[in-house]
Amino acid sequence: MTKLARDPGIDALRAVAALSVLAIHSGLFPVGRPHPTPGWPGAVLYLLWANLDIGVDIFFALSGYLVAGPFLRRLLDGGPLPDLRRYGVRRALRVLPAYWVALAAITAAPYVPWPWWMWTLHILLLQNPFPGQLAHGLGVAWTLHCEIVFYVFMPLTCVVVRRRRGSTPLSPERVVGALIAVAIVSVTFAVLAAGVGDEHHSVWSRPLRLSVPATMCLFVPGMLLAVARTPEAAAAWPRLPVVLADFARPRLLALSVGALTVAMLALDAVPALPVQDGRRLLRALAGALLLAWLTSGRRHGPVVRALAPLGVISFGIYLWHFLLQRDLQLYGVFTGARGSLGFAVDVFVLLAVSVPAAAASWFLIERPALRLADRIAPARARPRGGPGTQPAVPAERAAA
């Protein structure tokens, strides 16, 4: 049985992403929710809160780096693709068991009977393309649909490329060009999809805006980082390792992320829905920059080490905070705190109930499911040396 490999930097970024989503959903409590108010402090606080859903885009960038990275590296070095059976088993058991338990919990009380076809859509995470379905079940699961489709689409694309080209390595220029083309097409689709209006104007608004074509661009920054970390990219662009090392410096990182943040906040002033949706690519870019810094090999500080344990249970936090927020409010246990510190209190209360639930999910469901995956599809040892034996990030980490 293989031991789960963990990277504290990656886990810390997972924690930041999950906590930011939890924080913005704490605004679902009617009391304590930030509102735009006259003056700079209130306006800035509201803008920061309204952009806390950056966590979703960071998760997509992480998947691009961790899940697609091993496949892209094999296309570049000509080595054998990762074991598809093991990959599929681990991806399925990483997501579905914990999601099914959370879905059962949120639909059990209060129980509303669904027709069989609705259960089929939600159990298989196929709800996104169907109008009205995103309002049912586990609201945060729309991202899991996008992730699952990406998990299937990305390796199949690599298999098709490999069958057409054999073991001939692809050049980094071609791979980067293809990824940029995917991002351009995806952003164009997202802008056009937003043009149909919001959900008050069209039943197709949310299915289109939260579709895989509209969100595919958010995986690209992580995939580009995975390509940039390969020896083939370093050989093609000798200055690239120097650039990556520069971005690992806190000052340049802070300047870059700060510039992206200013751009995102400036775009908030443009109410047009296409602009609001299109700026999500900036968030994914910011997530990729943070990821580049956290995986640069530098020594992790106390903040990263403190956040890492929350990153281990981040999937459970993501799943259960949404259900627990609803139940706290629905059953009158907690409906929000008033006053200037109301938002902070709401976040603290939701975090206090979500972390134990997430820990239980990890120890009782997620970790046993990954161990089961190792028994069903054990890892095959690669020979030392030769193509495909030096991934920048072990493939096992993608499943953790």
C-alpha positions in Angstrom: 0.0 0.0 0.0 1.5 3.4 -1.0 1.7 6.1 1.5 0.0 9.3 0.5 2.6 11.9 -0.6 1.9 15.4 0.6 3.4 18.8 -0.1 2.8 21.3 2.6 2.9 24.2 0.1 0.2 22.6 -2.0 -1.9 21.7 1.0 -1.6 25.3 2.3 -2.9 26.6 -1.0 -5.8 24.1 -0.8 -6.6 25.4 2.6 -6.6 29.0 1.5 -8.9 28.1 -1.4 -11.3 26.2 0.8 -11.4 28.9 3.5 -12.0 31.6 1.0 -15.1 29.7 -0.4 -16.3 29.1 3.2 -15.9 32.8 4.0 -17.9 34.0 1.0 -20.6 31.5 1.7 -20.8 32.8 5.3 -22.4 35.8 3.6 -25.5 33.5 3.1 -26.3 34.3 6.8 -28.7 37.3 6.4 -27.1 39.1 9.4 -23.5 40.2 9.3 -23.2 40.0 5.5 -20.9 42.7 4.1 -22.7 45.4 2.1 -21.4 48.2 0.0 -21.3 51.4 2.1 -20.2 55.0 1.4 -16.6 55.6 2.0 -13.4 53.6 1.3 -13.3 51.2 4.3 -16.8 49.8 3.7 -16.4 49.7 -0.1 -13.0 47.9 0.1 -14.3 45.4 2.6 -17.3 44.6 0.4 -15.1 44.2 -2.7 -12.7 41.9 -0.9 -15.6 39.8 0.3 -17.2 39.7 -3.1 -13.9 38.3 -4.6 -13.5 35.5 -2.0 -14.8 33.0 -4.5 -11.3 33.2 -5.9 -10.9 29.9 -4.0 -12.9 28.1 -6.7 -10.5 29.4 -9.5 -7.5 28.4 -7.4 -8.9 24.9 -7.1 -9.2 24.7 -10.9 -5.6 26.0 -11.3 -4.4 23.3 -8.8 -6.1 20.6 -10.8 -4.5 21.8 -14.0 -1.1 21.6 -12.3 -1.5 18.4 -10.3 -3.8 16.3 -12.4 -2.8 17.3 -15.9 0.9 17.8 -15.1 1.9 14.1 -15.2 0.2 13.6 -18.6 1.7 16.8 -20.1 5.2 15.8 -18.9 4.9 12.4 -20.7 3.9 14.1 -23.9 7.0 16.3 -23.6 9.5 13.6 -22.8 8.0 10.8 -24.8 7.6 8.5 -21.8 4.6 6.2 -21.2 1.5 7.9 -20.1 0.4 7.4 -16.5 -1.6 4.2 -15.8 -5.1 5.1 -16.9 -6.7 2.4 -14.8 -5.0 3.6 -11.6 -5.7 7.2 -12.5 -9.4 6.6 -13.1 -9.9 4.6 -10.0 -8.1 7.1 -7.8 -9.9 10.1 -9.3 -13.3 8.4 -8.9 -12.7 7.3 -5.3 -11.2 10.6 -4.4 -14.3 12.6 -5.3 -17.4 10.4 -5.4 -17.7 8.7 -2.0 -17.4 11.9 0.0 -19.6 13.8 -2.4 -22.3 11.1 -2.2 -22.4 11.2 1.6 -22.7 15.0 1.5 -25.4 14.8 -1.2 -27.4 12.3 0.9 -27.1 14.5 3.9 -28.3 17.7 2.3 -31.2 16.0 0.6 -32.3 13.9 3.6 -33.6 16.8 5.9 -35.8 18.4 4.8 -36.6 15.6 2.4 -38.0 16.5 -0.9 -38.7 13.6 -3.3 -36.9 13.7 -6.6 -37.7 11.8 -9.8 -35.2 9.1 -10.7 -33.6 11.1 -13.5 -32.7 14.0 -11.1 -31.1 11.5 -8.7 -29.1 10.1 -11.7 -27.9 13.6 -12.8 -26.8 14.6 -9.3 -25.2 11.2 -8.3 -23.2 11.2 -11.5 -22.3 14.9 -11.3 -24.1 15.6 -14.6 -26.4 18.4 -13.3 -24.6 21.4 -14.7 -25.9 21.3 -18.3 -29.6 21.0 -17.3 -31.5 24.2 -16.5 -32.8 24.5 -12.9 -30.7 21.6 -11.6 -28.0 23.8 -10.0 -30.6 25.1 -7.6 -31.0 21.5 -6.2 -28.7 19.2 -4.2 -25.3 20.4 -3.1 -24.8 23.9 -4.5 -21.0 23.8 -4.5 -21.0 20.6 -6.6 -21.2 22.5 -9.8 -17.4 22.8 -9.7 -17.1 19.0 -9.2 -18.9 18.5 -12.5 -16.3 20.7 -14.2 -13.5 18.8 -12.4 -14.9 15.4 -13.4 -15.2 16.3 -17.0 -11.7 17.7 -17.0 -10.4 14.5 -15.4 -11.9 12.5 -18.3 -11.3 15.0 -21.2 -7.6 15.7 -20.4 -6.2 12.2 -20.3 -8.3 11.1 -23.3 -6.9 14.0 -25.3 -3.4 12.9 -24.4 -4.1 9.4 -25.4 -5.4 10.6 -28.8 -2.2 12.7 -29.3 0.0 9.8 -28.3 -1.7 7.4 -30.7 -1.3 9.8 -33.6 2.3 10.7 -32.8 3.6 7.6 -31.1 6.4 8.1 -28.6 7.7 11.2 -30.5 8.0 13.9 -27.9 6.0 17.1 -28.4 7.9 20.4 -28.3 7.1 22.7 -25.4 6.2 25.4 -28.0 3.4 23.3 -29.4 2.1 22.3 -26.0 2.1 25.9 -24.8 0.5 27.1 -28.0 -2.3 24.5 -27.7 -2.9 25.5 -24.1 -3.1 29.2 -24.9 -5.5 28.4 -27.8 -7.7 26.5 -25.4 -7.7 29.4 -23.0 -8.6 31.9 -25.7 -11.5 29.7 -27.0 -12.7 29.1 -23.4 -12.6 32.8 -22.4 -14.5 33.7 -25.7 -17.1 31.1 -24.8 -17.4 32.4 -21.3 -17.9 36.0 -22.5 -20.5 34.9 -25.1 -22.3 32.8 -22.5 -22.5 35.7 -20.1 -24.0 37.7 -22.9 -27.3 35.7 -22.5 -27.8 37.5 -19.2 -28.2 36.4 -15.7 -30.5 33.7 -14.3 -33.3 36.2 -14.1 -33.3 36.6 -17.8 -32.6 33.2 -19.1 -32.8 29.6 -17.8 -29.7 28.9 -19.8 -27.6 31.5 -18.0 -26.1 29.4 -15.3 -25.8 26.1 -17.3 -23.7 28.1 -19.9 -21.7 30.3 -17.6 -20.8 27.4 -15.3 -20.2 24.9 -18.1 -17.0 23.1 -18.9 -16.2 25.2 -22.0 -16.6 28.4 -19.9 -14.3 27.1 -17.1 -11.7 25.2 -19.1 -9.5 28.4 -19.2 -9.2 28.3 -15.4 -7.3 25.0 -15.6 -4.8 26.4 -18.1 -2.6 28.5 -15.7 -1.8 25.4 -13.7 -1.1 23.4 -16.8 1.3 26.1 -18.1 3.1 26.0 -14.8 3.4 22.2 -15.0 4.9 22.5 -18.5 7.3 25.3 -17.4 8.7 23.1 -14.7 9.9 20.4 -17.2 13.5 20.0 -18.4 12.2 20.2 -22.0 10.8 23.7 -21.4 14.1 24.8 -19.7 16.0 23.5 -22.8 13.7 25.4 -25.2 13.7 28.6 -23.2 17.0 28.8 -21.2 15.8 32.0 -19.3 12.6 30.2 -18.1 14.2 28.7 -14.9 15.5 32.2 -14.0 12.1 33.7 -14.4 10.5 31.0 -12.3 13.1 31.5 -9.6 12.4 35.3 -9.7 8.7 34.6 -9.1 9.7 32.5 -6.1 11.0 35.7 -4.5 8.4 37.2 -2.1 8.8 40.8 -3.4 8.1 40.0 -7.0 5.4 37.6 -6.0 3.7 40.2 -3.9 4.0 42.8 -6.7 2.6 40.4 -9.3 -0.3 39.2 -7.2 -1.0 42.8 -6.0 -1.2 43.9 -9.7 -3.6 41.1 -10.5 -5.7 42.0 -7.4 -5.9 45.7 -8.4 -6.9 44.6 -11.9 -9.6 42.3 -10.5 -11.0 45.0 -8.1 -11.0 47.5 -11.0 -13.0 45.2 -13.2 -15.5 44.9 -10.3 -16.5 48.5 -11.2 -17.7 47.3 -14.6 -21.1 45.7 -14.0 -21.3 44.0 -17.4 -21.7 40.2 -16.8 -19.2 39.2 -19.6 -16.5 41.3 -17.8 -17.3 39.8 -14.4 -17.0 36.3 -15.8 -14.0 37.0 -17.9 -11.9 38.3 -15.0 -12.0 34.8 -13.4 -8.9 34.0 -15.5 -7.0 36.7 -13.6 -7.9 34.8 -10.4 -6.6 31.5 -11.8 -3.4 33.3 -12.8 -3.0 34.6 -9.3 -3.5 31.1 -7.9 -0.9 29.7 -10.3 1.6 32.4 -9.2 1.0 31.4 -5.5 1.4 27.8 -6.5 4.7 28.5 -8.2 6.0 30.2 -5.1 4.8 27.5 -2.7 6.3 24.7 -4.8 9.6 26.5 -5.6 11.5 24.4 -3.1 11.9 27.2 -0.6 11.6 26.4 3.1 8.0 26.7 4.3 7.3 29.2 7.0 5.1 28.8 10.1 2.0 30.1 8.2 2.3 27.4 5.5 2.9 24.7 8.1 -0.1 25.9 10.1 -2.4 25.9 7.1 -1.2 22.5 5.7 -3.4 20.3 8.0 -6.5 22.2 6.8 -5.4 21.6 3.3 -5.5 17.8 3.9 -9.2 18.1 4.8 -10.0 20.9 2.4 -12.3 18.8 0.2 -14.4 18.0 3.3 -14.4 21.7 4.2 -15.6 22.6 0.7 -18.4 20.0 0.8 -19.7 20.3 4.3 -19.6 24.0 5.0 -22.3 24.6 2.5 -24.6 22.1 4.1 -23.8 23.2 7.6 -24.5 26.9 6.9 -27.9 26.0 5.5 -28.7 23.8 8.5 -27.5 26.3 11.1 -29.8 28.9 9.5 -32.7 26.6 8.6 -33.1 25.1 12.1 -32.5 28.4 13.9 -29.3 27.3 15.6 -27.3 30.3 14.3 -28.6 32.9 11.9 -25.7 35.3 11.9 -24.1 37.9 14.1 -24.8 41.6 14.1 -22.4 44.5 14.3 -19.1 45.5 12.6 -17.6 42.2 13.6 -20.6 40.2 12.4 -19.0 38.8 9.3 -15.9 37.6 11.2 -18.1 35.9 13.8 -20.1 34.2 11.0 -16.9 32.9 9.5 -15.6 31.7 12.8 -18.9 29.8 13.7 -19.1 28.2 10.2 -15.4 27.2 10.4 -15.9 25.8 13.9 -18.6 23.3 12.8 -17.1 22.6 9.3 -13.6 21.6 10.4 -14.8 18.6 12.6 -17.1 17.5 9.9 -14.3 17.7 7.3 -11.9 15.8 9.6 -14.5 13.1 10.0 -15.0 13.0 6.2 -11.2 12.6 5.7 -10.7 9.9 8.3 -13.9 7.9 7.7 -14.5 8.3 4.0 -11.8 10.0 1.9 -8.6 8.3 3.3 -10.1 4.8 3.3 -11.4 5.4 -0.2 -7.8 6.3 -1.4 -6.4 3.2 0.4 -9.1 1.1 -1.4 -8.0 2.7 -4.7 -4.4 1.6 -3.9 -5.6 -2.0 -3.4 -7.8 -2.0 -6.6 -5.1 -0.4 -8.8 -1.7 -0.6 -7.1 1.1 1.7 -8.4 3.4 0.2 -10.9 7.1 0.8 -10.3 8.9 2.7 -13.0 12.4 1.8 -14.1 15.0 4.2 -12.9 16.4 6.5 -15.5 15.0 7.0 -19.0 12.1 9.1 -20.2 9.3 9.9 -17.9 10.9 9.1 -14.6 11.4 12.6 -13.2 8.1 14.3 -12.7 8.4 17.7 -11.0 5.5 16.7 -8.7 4.8 13.1 -7.9 1.5 12.0 -9.6 0.3 10.5 -6.3 0.0 14.0 -4.9 -2.7 14.8 -7.4 -5.0 12.4 -5.6 -4.3 13.5 -2.1 
